[in-house]
């Protein structure tokens, strides 16, 4: 049996409802498990996938994580099936994601901002949040930013938005 998670993509910013979708199967119809965790808390549940004749079928699951006690913005979405022989997790796919509500209260979406000559994360935070000291939100939402003092003209910075 195989699992191909197509949504979310690595480092997507997700909301309190995480949509997990892809293709899985290789059996008549098989049971799979999703787990969303950050090392402190987790949300898990089962779902079925397959095409009814031994092939692969699409799956889509919406998972409400609003009740989880997550303390970090970086989560892992895991999808796997459990071996009937020994209970081990098989064909596990792990997708790292970013929980928007841990970055911006009431997270709803993000904007994409193209860095202009002379921009700093402080200035971008000032423009979008009214407070430059909130630049850490931009760092959290953009894993490619490894040094907050170094951004380049033409870079695209995701700017999380709240309600």
C-alpha positions in Angstrom: 0.0 0.0 0.0 1.2 3.5 -0.7 0.4 7.1 0.4 0.9 10.3 -1.6 -0.1 13.4 0.3 -0.7 16.2 -2.1 -2.2 18.7 0.4 -0.9 20.3 2.4 2.5 20.9 0.8 5.7 21.2 2.9 5.8 24.5 4.9 2.2 25.5 3.9 0.6 27.8 6.4 -2.5 26.1 7.7 -5.5 27.3 9.7 -7.4 25.7 12.5 -9.0 23.4 9.9 -6.3 21.4 8.2 -7.2 19.8 4.9 -5.3 16.6 4.1 -5.7 15.2 0.6 -4.0 12.8 -1.8 -4.0 9.4 -3.2 -3.6 6.1 -1.3 -4.4 2.5 -1.8 -3.0 -0.7 -3.2 -5.6 -2.8 -1.5 -9.4 -3.3 -2.0 -10.1 -0.6 0.6 -7.7 0.2 3.4 -7.8 2.1 6.7 -5.4 4.9 7.2 -4.6 7.2 10.0 -3.7 10.9 10.1 -1.8 12.5 12.9 -1.2 16.2 13.4 1.3 17.0 16.1 4.0 19.3 17.3 5.6 17.2 20.1 3.3 18.5 22.8 -0.2 17.6 21.7 -1.7 15.7 18.7 -4.9 15.2 16.8 -5.5 11.8 15.2 -8.2 10.0 13.3 -8.9 7.3 10.8 -10.0 7.4 7.2 -10.5 4.9 4.3 -8.9 5.0 0.9 -8.8 2.7 -2.1 -10.8 2.2 -5.2 -12.7 -1.0 -4.2 -10.7 -3.3 -6.6 -7.2 -3.1 -5.3 -6.1 0.2 -6.9 -5.5 3.6 -5.6 -8.2 6.2 -4.7 -8.2 9.8 -3.7 -8.8 10.9 -0.2 -9.7 14.2 1.5 -10.0 14.8 5.2 -10.7 18.0 7.1 -9.3 18.0 10.6 -10.3 20.6 13.2 -7.2 21.4 15.3 -8.7 24.4 17.2 -9.1 22.4 20.4 -5.5 21.1 20.4 -3.1 22.6 23.0 -0.4 23.3 20.4 2.3 25.5 21.8 4.5 25.8 18.6 3.8 27.1 15.2 5.6 24.2 13.4 3.5 21.0 13.1 3.8 17.7 11.3 1.0 16.1 9.3 1.5 12.4 9.2 -0.4 9.9 7.1 0.1 6.1 7.4 -1.5 2.7 7.8 -1.1 0.4 10.7 0.2 -3.1 10.2 -2.3 -5.7 11.2 0.6 -8.0 12.1 2.4 -5.9 14.7 0.7 -2.5 14.9 3.6 -0.7 13.4 3.1 2.4 11.3 3.7 1.7 7.6 4.3 3.8 4.5 4.3 7.0 6.7 4.4 10.3 4.9 5.4 13.3 7.0 4.6 16.9 5.9 5.9 19.8 7.9 3.4 22.7 8.1 3.0 26.0 9.9 0.0 26.7 12.1 -1.1 30.3 11.3 -3.0 30.8 14.6 0.3 30.4 16.5 1.7 33.3 14.5 -1.2 35.7 14.2 -4.3 35.6 16.5 -7.4 34.7 14.5 -5.3 33.6 11.5 -7.4 33.6 8.2 -5.0 33.8 5.3 -1.7 35.2 4.2 -0.6 37.8 1.7 2.5 37.6 -0.5 4.7 40.6 -0.4 7.6 41.1 -2.9 10.6 42.6 -1.2 11.7 46.0 -2.7 15.1 47.6 -2.6 15.7 48.9 0.9 13.0 46.8 2.6 13.6 45.2 6.0 11.4 42.7 7.9 10.9 45.5 10.5 9.5 47.8 7.8 7.3 45.1 6.3 5.9 44.3 9.7 5.3 48.0 10.3 3.4 48.3 7.0 1.2 45.2 7.5 0.8 45.0 11.3 1.4 48.7 12.4 4.3 47.5 14.6 7.8 46.7 13.3 8.6 44.7 16.4 6.2 42.0 15.1 8.7 41.1 12.4 9.1 37.7 14.2 5.7 36.8 12.6 7.3 37.0 9.2 10.3 34.9 10.2 7.9 32.2 11.6 5.8 32.2 8.5 8.8 32.0 6.1 11.1 29.1 7.0 13.5 30.1 4.2 14.4 33.2 6.2 17.3 32.0 8.2 18.7 35.4 9.2 16.1 38.1 9.8 18.6 40.8 8.9 19.0 39.4 5.4 16.3 39.6 2.8 16.8 40.3 -0.9 15.0 42.4 -3.5 12.5 40.1 -5.3 12.1 37.7 -2.4 8.5 36.8 -1.7 7.5 37.0 2.0 4.3 35.5 3.3 2.5 37.9 5.6 0.0 36.1 7.8 -3.3 37.9 8.4 -5.8 37.6 11.3 -9.4 38.5 11.7 
